[in-house]
């Protein structure tokens, strides 16, 4: 049995490379779509956690309000010394908080932080209800407790991909519990400081998401 000639070997390698190139895009698209489904589902979980937080006064401040400072507290907030954390969302979603404000409250120490299945989660800093942006980070319980971490009737969160290779859609949700998606431009390079109104560090949930290209999931 004769061995392969150099030309035959090179041809075989070339064919394998072509086959791999044809297979990679579908695999990448499938993984990206799975990441997007996971991000949308996690935002839905966050809205459920907010309803629980408010109706059951999970932070024990004596006020029925939503937590609006960040995502991490919906898992790691410790309402009283030596009490267990509230754990209303999954730990890996909490650890994927891209802008945690844990200096504002007592919390469990996290061993690591990083995206969850290619997505980062963040709380919006403000919301435009039609009359201009107003802060979502308000002090509803007075001095000595949590500070500017709540709102009595509103909240807003986003899930943004780490890069276009991990997701092509940005997801947003507010207290109306309707998850909306936004098709990211090819220039997207990650969340924060991009100049886009949905993606900067002081992002405002828009009065009319549809007017800036968002659609219902």
Residue pairs with C-beta under 8 A, 6 or more apart in sequence:
4 12
28 165
31 166
32 118
32 165
32 166
32 167
32 168
34 117
35 117
35 118
35 119
35 161
35 166
35 167
36 161
36 167
36 168
36 169
36 171
38 116
38 117
38 119
39 116
39 117
39 119
39 159
39 161
39 167
39 169
39 171
40 159
40 171
40 179
40 181
40 217
42 89
42 90
42 93
42 116
42 119
42 121
42 159
43 121
43 157
43 158
43 159
43 171
43 172
43 173
43 179
44 173
44 179
45 89
45 90
45 93
46 71
46 74
46 89
46 93
46 121
46 157
46 173
47 173
47 177
48 88
49 74
49 88
49 89
50 66
50 67
50 74
50 155
50 175
52 58
52 88
53 59
53 66
53 67
53 74
53 86
53 88
54 64
54 65
54 66
55 64
57 63
57 64
58 67
58 77
58 79
58 86
58 88
59 67
59 77
59 79
59 86
59 105
59 146
60 79
60 80
61 140
61 141
61 145
61 146
61 150
62 141
63 140
63 141
63 150
63 152
64 152
65 140
65 141
65 150
65 151
65 152
66 150
66 151
66 152
66 153
66 154
66 155
66 175
67 73
67 74
67 77
67 149
67 150
67 155
68 123
68 136
68 137
68 138
68 149
68 150
68 151
68 154
68 155
68 156
69 101
69 104
69 105
69 123
69 137
69 146
69 148
69 149
69 150
70 97
70 99
70 100
70 101
70 102
70 122
70 123
71 89
71 93
71 94
71 96
71 97
71 100
71 121
71 122
71 123
71 157
72 94
72 95
72 97
72 100
72 102
72 107
72 110
73 86
73 102
73 105
73 107
73 149
74 86
74 88
74 89
74 94
75 85
75 86
75 87
75 88
75 89
75 90
75 91
75 93
75 94
76 85
76 86
76 87
76 94
76 102
76 107
76 108
76 110
77 85
77 86
77 105
77 106
77 107
78 84
78 85
78 86
78 105
78 106
78 107
78 108
79 86
81 106
85 107
85 108
90 116
92 116
93 116
93 121
94 110
95 110
95 112
95 113
95 114
95 116
96 113
96 114
96 115
96 116
96 119
96 120
96 121
97 113
97 120
97 121
97 122
98 120
98 121
98 122
98 160
98 191
98 192
99 122
99 123
99 192
99 201
100 113
101 149
104 146
104 147
104 148
104 149
105 146
105 147
105 149
115 162
115 166
117 166
118 161
118 162
118 163
118 165
118 166
118 167
119 159
119 160
119 161
119 162
119 166
119 167
120 159
120 160
120 161
120 162
120 191
121 157
121 158
121 159
121 160
122 157
122 158
122 160
122 191
122 203
123 136
123 155
123 156
123 157
124 136
124 156
124 157
124 158
124 172
124 174
124 203
124 204
124 205
125 135
125 136
125 137
125 201
125 202
125 203
125 204
126 133
126 134
126 135
126 136
126 137
126 202
126 203
126 204
126 205
127 133
127 134
127 136
127 154
127 156
127 174
127 204
127 205
128 134
128 204
128 205
128 206
128 207
129 154
129 207
130 207
133 204
135 148
136 151
136 154
136 155
136 156
136 205
137 148
137 149
137 150
137 151
138 148
138 150
138 151
138 152
139 146
139 147
139 148
139 149
139 150
140 150
140 151
140 152
141 150
153 175
154 174
154 175
155 174
155 175
156 172
156 173
156 174
156 175
156 205
157 172
157 173
157 174
158 170
158 171
158 172
158 173
158 198
158 203
159 170
159 171
159 172
160 167
160 170
160 171
160 190
160 191
160 199
161 167
161 168
161 169
161 170
161 184
161 188
162 190
163 188
163 189
163 190
164 184
164 186
164 188
167 184
168 183
168 184
169 181
169 182
169 183
169 184
170 181
170 182
170 184
170 198
170 199
171 179
171 180
171 181
171 182
171 217
172 179
172 180
172 181
172 182
172 198
172 205
172 209
172 214
173 179
173 180
174 205
178 216
179 216
179 217
180 209
180 214
180 215
180 216
180 217
181 214
181 215
181 216
181 217
182 198
182 209
182 212
182 213
182 214
182 215
183 213
188 194
191 199
192 199
192 200
192 201
193 200
193 201
194 200
197 203
197 204
197 206
197 212
198 206
198 212
206 212
206 214
